[in-house]
Amino acid sequence: MDSNTEPQASTSGSISASREAVALPLPSTPFYSVEYPGRVKPTSVPEAIRTLGGQHSLDSAFRHAASKAESLVELSLRPDNPFSHPIPGEVVASNAILLKVVKRKKKKKPGDAEDGFIGEYTTEAIGIIPKTIRFRSLADYQYQPNVEDPMSKLRMSMSSMDVEAIRAYRFPEEKADYMVPANPSSPSSPPLPPPSLTSDTDFEMNLDPQLLDVSNPAPDSNSDMRSNLRLFPPPIFSRQTIPQVYNFKANTASIVSTTIDEETGEEKKRLINRMRWKGYGPATIYFSDTIVPNKPPQNVEAVRAQVDQRILKMLQDFFDDRPVWTRMSLFNQFAPGEAREIHNSKVLLPLVCYVFQDGPWRDTLVKFSYDPRKQMDARLFQRLYFRNANHPIARPSVATRRQDRSATNAFLEHGVDKDLERRTSHIFDGRTLTKETAAFQLCDIEDPMLKEMIQDTNDLRETCDERDGWYSTHVFERIKAVLRHKFFSLLDGHIATDEECRNLLATHQGSTSKTVTSSRNAKLRSGKHNMAKGALRPEDAAALRLRATLDRNAKNIPIQR
């Protein structure tokens, strides 16, 4: 019995040893997979990649150090339709193994049974799949706008970068036809086809036939009207797939407005926002315009009763005494509180004046009905402006402005009249520097040498010029050269003498004439920068900015010993 038992044990051990699985190496080559929610044939792989955003989108999503924005993948089942809602996908980690399965078929021999062995399968592990793109959102039904609508055509033109179609687009006439007949009686002018609800399963790729049995609901034949709201989807769709309770409330500022069509007499109603912002800018004209405004715009005139009548009367009195002001010179005539009220109201100035956008009186406030182009005495109101390269462009902080106001109040308490300096900041006397930006009217220049040049009437024009106003080019350039030299001399810390200015005019006589000739040949464009502002030539301005930068850097470099 013992002898019989031993062979059995030996046989059992050999069988178990022969059934052990053979250890095979697992290749470490990484592969990435996409669980595409559709039927993809070998011939439709390029089309499937295109619906995923292209090969570049997939490469960015599977990149090792991809950011959150790059790892977002969207499946657009209609990639040529920008109004189609994409299906959001996400890249998830996976531990799958990619197997290669090969099926080898054998030819049947005569006499083989029908259910006999006709082939064999072999499998081979060729790599691992560390990342997979999965789509778990539904391909919801969605609202598709009318493709014949002008806005739809514009959106399609922008997607294809059709420049000619974009340039040819014109805003259509606004109509309140939110409901239109479903079956028009006039076949000669049928309305645009209605928008429809479409599904993301309706696209050109060959899907599973079982998924294509989707029927659209038939329209209600009893309805005589259909919606024409022209509801266009937003430019960017949300990736939030679960509806959220956002506590919708109607806009309390929306009211029903009734209008009557002048041609048909039809009464139409629409919602408008009664709290919408209304602009109250002053009337503006170009130098080339022949007629000057004689009254404020209609929307400004409608709120005349709402402004401070006392300040409005003061403004009218100032414009009666002097028809052209700069903002600074006008504000300097008022107390700080009154000037702040004029600046904040946005309505007071448009009620009493208009503005030139270019020419010798650019950015000045001009009294209604007064045309400085027809009054030779208006040459004294011409404006000269040039920038200071040393002047900081950044605005001071709120804390800095608050400290300045506190310091000003402290000075006033001790009897120091800082308001006098503010009231004279628009005046240039050649000896006092009141601000770092030069913007002066000729009538506010009190320097004796400049005042004599300004009041000289020997070389004036018979008609007003867009560049130089009533002065000849030669005289106006000399005035600008002297003013510029005296102003920047004050910035450098010394007062320029009249002798320096005469030598400057004599030295630069030839170069000034050449500059004027070349600049006169340049064609002025309305509303653009011009020499009437008294600006430097571009090369001179660049040299001045370079010098200022070098001076600032030199002050910051420590001295090495």
C-alpha positions in Angstrom: 0.0 0.0 0.0 2.9 2.3 0.8 4.5 1.5 -2.5 1.4 2.4 -4.4 1.0 5.7 -2.5 4.4 7.1 -3.4 4.0 7.0 -7.1 0.7 8.8 -6.8 2.3 11.6 -4.8 5.0 11.9 -7.4 2.5 12.0 -10.2 0.5 14.8 -8.4 3.6 16.9 -7.9 4.6 16.7 -11.5 1.2 17.7 -12.7 1.1 20.8 -10.4 4.5 21.8 -11.5 3.6 21.6 -15.2 0.5 23.8 -14.7 2.5 26.8 -13.3 2.2 29.9 -15.5 5.3 31.0 -17.4 6.6 34.4 -16.3 6.6 36.8 -19.2 8.2 40.3 -19.1 5.8 43.2 -19.4 7.0 45.9 -21.8 7.2 49.4 -20.3 6.3 51.2 -23.5 3.5 53.7 -22.6 0.4 54.0 -24.8 -2.5 56.4 -24.3 -6.1 55.6 -25.1 -9.3 57.5 -25.8 -12.6 56.0 -24.9 -14.5 57.5 -27.9 -18.3 57.6 -27.4 -19.0 56.4 -30.9 -18.3 53.8 -33.5 -14.9 54.4 -35.1 -13.8 52.4 -38.2 -10.1 52.3 -39.3 -11.0 54.6 -42.2 -12.7 57.2 -39.9 -9.8 57.5 -37.4 -8.6 60.9 -38.9 -12.1 62.2 -38.6 -12.4 61.1 -35.0 -9.1 62.8 -34.2 -10.4 66.0 -35.8 -13.5 66.0 -33.6 -11.2 65.8 -30.6 -9.4 69.0 -31.6 -6.7 67.5 -33.7 -3.5 65.6 -32.9 -2.0 68.7 -31.2 -4.8 68.8 -28.6 -4.3 65.1 -27.7 -0.5 65.6 -27.5 -1.0 68.5 -25.1 -3.5 66.6 -22.9 -1.2 63.5 -22.5 1.9 65.5 -21.9 3.6 64.7 -18.6 3.6 68.3 -17.2 0.4 69.4 -18.8 -1.5 72.1 -17.0 -5.1 71.9 -16.1 -6.2 74.0 -19.1 -4.1 71.8 -21.5 -5.5 68.6 -20.1 -9.1 69.6 -21.0 -10.4 67.8 -24.1 -13.6 68.5 -25.8 -15.4 66.3 -28.3 -17.2 68.3 -31.0 -19.4 66.0 -33.0 -20.0 68.8 -35.4 -16.6 70.5 -35.6 -17.6 72.8 -38.4 -20.5 74.2 -36.4 -19.4 76.8 -33.8 -22.8 76.7 -32.2 -22.6 73.0 -31.4 -22.1 72.2 -27.7 -19.0 70.1 -27.2 -18.8 67.1 -24.8 -16.2 67.7 -22.1 -13.7 64.9 -21.4 -11.1 64.4 -18.8 -7.8 62.6 -18.6 -7.7 60.0 -15.8 -5.0 57.7 -14.6 -5.3 54.0 -15.5 -3.4 50.7 -15.0 -4.5 48.9 -18.2 -2.4 46.7 -20.4 -2.5 46.9 -24.1 -2.8 43.4 -25.7 -2.2 42.6 -29.3 -4.6 39.8 -30.5 -3.8 37.9 -33.7 -6.3 35.5 -35.2 -4.9 33.0 -37.7 -7.4 31.3 -39.9 -7.0 27.8 -41.4 -8.4 26.6 -44.6 -11.1 24.0 -44.3 -10.3 20.6 -45.7 -12.8 18.4 -47.5 -14.7 16.4 -45.0 -14.1 18.8 -42.0 -17.2 19.3 -39.8 -18.9 22.8 -39.9 -18.2 23.4 -36.2 -14.7 22.1 -36.3 -11.5 24.0 -35.4 -10.8 26.6 -38.1 -8.4 29.1 -36.5 -6.3 30.0 -33.5 -5.7 33.2 -31.4 -2.5 34.5 -30.0 -2.1 37.4 -27.6 0.9 39.5 -26.8 1.3 42.4 -24.2 3.0 45.3 -26.0 2.7 48.0 -23.4 0.9 49.8 -20.6 -1.8 52.5 -20.6 -1.1 55.0 -17.9 -3.6 57.7 -19.1 -7.0 57.5 -20.6 -9.4 60.1 -21.9 -13.0 59.4 -20.8 -16.3 61.1 -21.7 -19.0 60.7 -19.1 -21.2 63.7 -20.1 -24.3 63.3 -22.1 -24.6 64.5 -25.7 -27.6 66.6 -24.8 -30.1 68.0 -27.2 -29.4 71.7 -27.8 -30.8 74.8 -29.5 -29.3 75.4 -32.9 -29.8 78.9 -34.4 -30.9 79.5 -37.9 -28.0 79.0 -40.3 -29.4 81.7 -42.6 -29.4 84.4 -40.0 -26.9 87.2 -40.6 -25.3 86.7 -37.2 -24.8 83.0 -37.9 -23.1 83.8 -41.1 -20.9 86.3 -39.4 -19.9 83.7 -36.8 -19.1 81.1 -39.5 -17.0 83.7 -41.4 -15.0 84.5 -38.2 -14.3 80.8 -37.7 -13.0 80.4 -41.3 -11.3 83.8 -41.2 -13.2 85.0 -44.3 -12.0 88.6 -44.3 -14.3 89.7 -47.2 -17.4 88.3 -45.5 -16.5 90.0 -42.2 -15.9 93.3 -43.9 -19.2 93.1 -45.8 -21.2 92.5 -42.6 -23.7 95.2 -41.7 -25.9 95.3 -38.7 -29.4 94.5 -39.7 -32.3 96.7 -38.9 -33.6 96.0 -35.4 -37.1 94.6 -35.5 -39.4 93.4 -32.7 -40.6 90.4 -34.7 -40.2 87.9 -31.9 -43.1 85.8 -33.3 -43.6 85.2 -37.0 -46.1 83.2 -39.0 -45.3 79.5 -39.1 -47.0 79.2 -42.6 -46.5 82.4 -44.5 -49.2 83.4 -47.0 -46.7 85.0 -49.4 -44.5 82.4 -51.0 -42.5 85.0 -52.8 -40.9 86.2 -49.5 -40.8 83.3 -47.1 -39.3 83.9 -43.7 -36.1 82.2 -42.6 -36.5 78.6 -41.6 -37.1 78.1 -37.9 -34.3 77.0 -35.5 -34.5 73.5 -34.3 -33.4 71.2 -31.6 -30.7 68.9 -32.8 -28.8 66.1 -31.2 -25.0 65.6 -31.0 -25.6 62.1 -32.5 -26.5 63.7 -35.8 -23.2 64.0 -37.6 -21.4 62.5 -40.5 -19.4 59.8 -38.8 -20.7 56.3 -39.1 -22.1 55.6 -35.6 -23.6 52.4 -34.3 -26.7 51.8 -36.4 -28.7 51.2 -33.2 -27.9 54.8 -32.1 -29.2 56.4 -35.4 -32.8 55.7 -34.8 -33.6 59.2 -33.6 -36.8 60.9 -34.8 -37.4 64.6 -34.5 -40.8 65.6 -33.1 -43.2 66.9 -35.8 -44.1 70.5 -35.5 -47.5 71.5 -34.1 -49.7 72.0 -37.1 -52.3 73.8 -35.0 -49.9 76.6 -34.1 -50.1 79.6 -36.5 -47.0 81.4 -35.0 -43.5 80.3 -34.2 -40.7 81.8 -32.1 -38.2 84.1 -33.8 -36.1 85.1 -30.7 -32.7 84.6 -32.4 -31.2 83.0 -29.3 -27.6 82.5 -30.0 -25.5 80.3 -27.8 -22.6 81.9 -25.9 -19.1 82.0 -27.4 -17.8 79.7 -24.6 -19.8 76.8 -23.1 -19.6 75.9 -19.5 -18.0 72.6 -18.5 -20.5 72.2 -15.7 -22.7 69.2 -16.7 -25.0 69.2 -13.7 -27.7 71.9 -13.5 -27.1 74.3 -10.6 -29.7 76.3 -8.6 -28.6 79.9 -9.2 -31.7 81.6 -7.7 -32.8 83.4 -10.9 -34.5 86.8 -10.3 -35.8 89.1 -12.9 -34.0 92.4 -13.5 -35.9 95.0 -11.4 -34.6 97.7 -13.8 -36.4 96.2 -16.8 -39.6 97.9 -17.8 -41.9 97.5 -20.8 -41.5 100.2 -23.4 -44.1 100.8 -26.1 -43.2 102.1 -29.5 -45.3 102.8 -32.5 -44.0 102.2 -36.0 -44.3 105.4 -38.0 -44.8 103.5 -41.3 -47.4 100.9 -40.3 -48.8 102.5 -37.1 -48.3 99.1 -35.4 -47.8 99.2 -31.6 -44.8 97.2 -30.4 -43.6 96.4 -26.9 -40.2 95.5 -25.7 -38.2 95.3 -22.5 -35.6 98.0 -21.8 -33.2 98.7 -18.9 -34.2 102.0 -17.4 -31.0 102.1 -15.3 -28.7 101.9 -18.4 -25.8 104.4 -18.4 -26.2 107.6 -20.3 -23.3 109.5 -21.6 -23.2 113.3 -21.1 -20.1 114.3 -23.1 -19.7 117.7 -24.6 -20.4 118.5 -28.2 -17.1 118.0 -30.2 -16.1 119.2 -33.7 -13.1 119.0 -35.9 -11.2 122.0 -37.3 -12.5 121.1 -40.8 -16.2 121.3 -39.7 -17.8 124.5 -41.0 -20.5 125.0 -38.4 -19.9 125.3 -34.6 -22.5 124.1 -32.1 -24.9 126.7 -30.7 -26.6 124.6 -28.0 -25.8 121.5 -25.9 -26.8 117.9 -27.1 -30.4 116.9 -26.5 -29.7 114.4 -23.7 -27.6 117.0 -21.9 -30.3 119.7 -22.2 -32.9 117.3 -20.8 -31.1 117.3 -17.4 -30.4 121.0 -17.1 -32.8 121.4 -14.2 -30.9 118.7 -12.2 -27.6 120.6 -11.9 -26.5 123.2 -9.4 -27.9 126.4 -10.9 -25.5 128.6 -9.0 -22.4 127.0 -10.4 -24.0 126.9 -13.9 -24.6 130.7 -13.7 -20.9 131.2 -12.7 -19.7 129.1 -15.7 -21.9 131.2 -18.1 -20.5 134.4 -16.6 -16.9 133.2 -17.1 -17.5 132.2 -20.7 -19.1 135.6 -21.3 -15.9 137.3 -20.2 -13.6 134.9 -22.0 -15.0 132.6 -24.7 -12.1 130.0 -24.7 -10.6 128.2 -21.7 -8.5 125.2 -20.9 -9.9 122.9 -18.2 -7.1 123.9 -15.8 -7.5 127.6 -16.3 -11.3 127.4 -15.8 -11.1 125.2 -12.7 -8.6 127.6 -11.2 -11.3 130.2 -11.1 -13.4 128.2 -8.7 -12.9 127.1 -5.1 -11.7 123.4 -4.7 -15.2 122.2 -3.8 -16.8 123.9 -6.7 -14.2 122.6 -9.2 -14.7 119.1 -7.8 -18.5 119.5 -8.4 -17.9 120.6 -12.0 -15.6 117.7 -12.7 -17.9 115.1 -11.1 -21.2 116.2 -12.5 -20.2 115.5 -16.2 -23.1 117.8 -17.2 -22.2 121.3 -16.2 -19.5 121.9 -18.9 -21.5 120.3 -21.8 -24.3 122.8 -21.0 -22.1 125.9 -21.7 -19.4 124.9 -24.2 -18.1 122.6 -26.9 -14.7 121.2 -27.6 -12.3 121.1 -30.6 -10.7 117.7 -31.3 -7.8 119.1 -33.3 -6.3 122.3 -34.6 -4.8 125.3 -32.6 -7.6 125.2 -30.0 -7.4 121.4 -29.5 -8.9 120.2 -26.1 -10.1 123.7 -25.2 -13.6 124.6 -23.9 -15.2 127.0 -26.3 -18.4 129.0 -25.8 -21.4 128.0 -27.8 -21.8 129.9 -31.1 -18.3 131.3 -30.8 -16.0 130.4 -33.7 -12.3 131.2 -33.1 -11.5 130.5 -36.7 -13.4 133.7 -37.7 -12.1 136.0 -35.0 -8.5 137.1 -35.3 -8.5 138.1 -31.6 -9.0 134.4 -30.8 -5.2 133.9 -31.6 -4.6 134.8 -27.9 -6.6 131.7 -26.9 -4.5 129.3 -29.0 -3.0 126.5 -26.9 0.6 125.3 -26.7 1.4 121.9 -25.2 4.5 119.8 -24.9 5.4 116.9 -22.6 8.0 116.7 -20.0 10.0 113.5 -20.2 10.9 113.7 -16.5 7.3 113.9 -15.5 6.1 110.6 -14.0 3.4 108.9 -16.0 2.1 106.7 -13.1 -0.7 108.3 -11.1 0.0 108.7 -7.3 -1.7 106.2 -5.0 -4.7 106.9 -2.9 -2.6 107.0 0.2 -0.3 109.6 -1.4 -3.2 111.8 -2.5 -4.7 111.5 1.0 -1.3 112.6 2.6 -1.1 115.5 0.2 -4.6 116.7 1.2 -3.7 116.4 4.9 -0.5 118.4 4.3 -2.5 121.1 2.4 -5.0 121.3 5.3 -2.1 121.7 7.8 -0.6 124.5 5.8 -3.9 126.3 5.6 -4.4 126.0 9.3 -1.0 127.8 9.8 -2.0 130.6 7.5 -0.1 129.4 4.4 -2.3 130.1 1.4 -1.7 127.2 -0.9 -4.8 128.0 -2.9 -3.0 131.0 -4.5 -0.5 128.6 -6.1 -3.3 126.4 -7.4 -5.1 129.4 -8.9 -2.0 130.5 -10.8 -0.9 127.1 -12.1 -2.1 127.8 -15.6 0.0 131.0 -15.9 3.6 131.1 -17.1 5.8 134.1 -16.1 9.2 132.6 -17.1 10.4 132.7 -13.5 8.1 130.4 -11.5 7.5 126.7 -12.1 4.0 125.8 -11.0 3.7 122.4 -12.6 5.7 119.8 -14.5 3.5 119.7 -17.6 3.4 122.6 -20.0 -0.1 123.4 -21.4 -0.7 127.1 -21.7 -2.9 129.4 -23.7 -1.1 132.3 -25.2 -3.2 134.8 -23.2 -2.0 133.1 -19.9 1.7 133.7 -20.8 3.0 136.7 -18.8 6.7 136.4 -19.6 7.7 139.9 -21.1 9.7 138.5 -24.0 7.0 136.0 -25.0 4.2 138.4 -24.4 5.8 140.9 -26.8 6.1 138.2 -29.5 2.5 137.0 -28.9 0.9 140.5 -29.2 2.9 141.5 -32.2 0.5 141.9 -35.1 3.0 142.5 -37.9 3.1 138.9 -39.2 -0.4 137.4 -39.0 -2.5 135.4 -41.4 -5.6 136.6 -43.2 -7.3 133.2 -42.8 -6.9 130.8 -39.9 -4.6 127.8 -40.4 -5.1 124.3 -39.0 -1.5 124.1 -37.8 -0.5 127.6 -36.7 -3.9 129.3 -36.2 -3.7 133.0 -37.0 0.1 133.3 -36.7 2.5 132.7 -39.5 4.6 129.6 -39.4 7.8 131.5 -38.7 6.4 133.5 -35.8 4.6 130.6 -34.2 7.7 128.4 -34.3 9.7 131.1 -32.6 7.1 131.4 -29.8 7.2 127.7 -29.3 11.0 127.6 -29.3 11.3 130.3 -26.6 8.6 128.9 -24.4 10.1 125.4 -24.6 13.6 126.7 -23.7 12.4 128.8 -20.8 10.2 126.0 -19.4 12.8 123.3 -19.5 15.4 125.7 -18.0 13.1 126.1 -15.0 13.0 122.3 -14.8 16.8 122.2 -14.8 16.8 124.7 -11.9 17.8 128.1 -13.5 15.9 131.0 -15.1 16.6 131.5 -18.8 17.5 135.0 -19.8 16.2 136.9 -22.8 19.7 137.0 -24.2 19.9 133.2 -24.2 16.6 133.0 -26.1 17.8 135.5 -28.7 21.0 133.5 -29.2 18.9 130.3 -29.5 16.7 131.9 -32.1 19.7 133.1 -34.1 21.5 129.7 -33.9 18.5 127.6 -34.9 17.1 129.9 -37.6 18.2 127.7 -40.5 17.3 124.4 -38.9 13.9 125.7 -37.8 13.0 126.8 -41.3 13.9 123.4 -42.7 11.9 121.6 -40.0 8.9 123.8 -40.7 9.1 123.3 -44.4 9.2 119.5 -44.0 6.5 119.4 -41.4 4.3 121.7 -43.6 4.5 119.1 -46.4 3.1 116.4 -44.2 -0.6 115.9 -44.5 -2.6 116.4 -41.3 -5.1 113.9 -40.3 -8.2 115.0 -38.4 -8.2 114.0 -34.7 -4.5 113.0 -34.8 -1.4 114.5 -33.3 -0.3 117.7 -35.0 2.2 120.5 -34.5 -0.5 122.9 -33.2 0.1 121.3 -29.8 3.7 122.6 -29.9 5.2 119.1 -29.7 8.9 118.4 -30.4 9.9 116.6 -33.5 10.0 112.8 -33.0 13.9 112.7 -33.1 14.2 115.6 -30.7 11.6 114.0 -28.3 13.5 110.7 -28.4 16.8 112.5 -27.6 15.2 114.3 -24.7 13.7 111.1 -23.3 17.1 109.4 -23.6 18.8 112.3 -21.8 16.3 112.2 -19.0 16.7 108.4 -18.6 20.5 108.8 -18.4 20.2 111.6 -15.8 17.9 109.5 -13.6 20.2 106.5 -13.9 23.2 108.6 -13.0 21.6 109.8 -9.9 20.9 106.2 -8.8 24.4 104.9 -9.4 26.5 105.0 -6.2 30.0 106.6 -6.2 32.8 104.0 -5.9 35.9 105.1 -4.1 
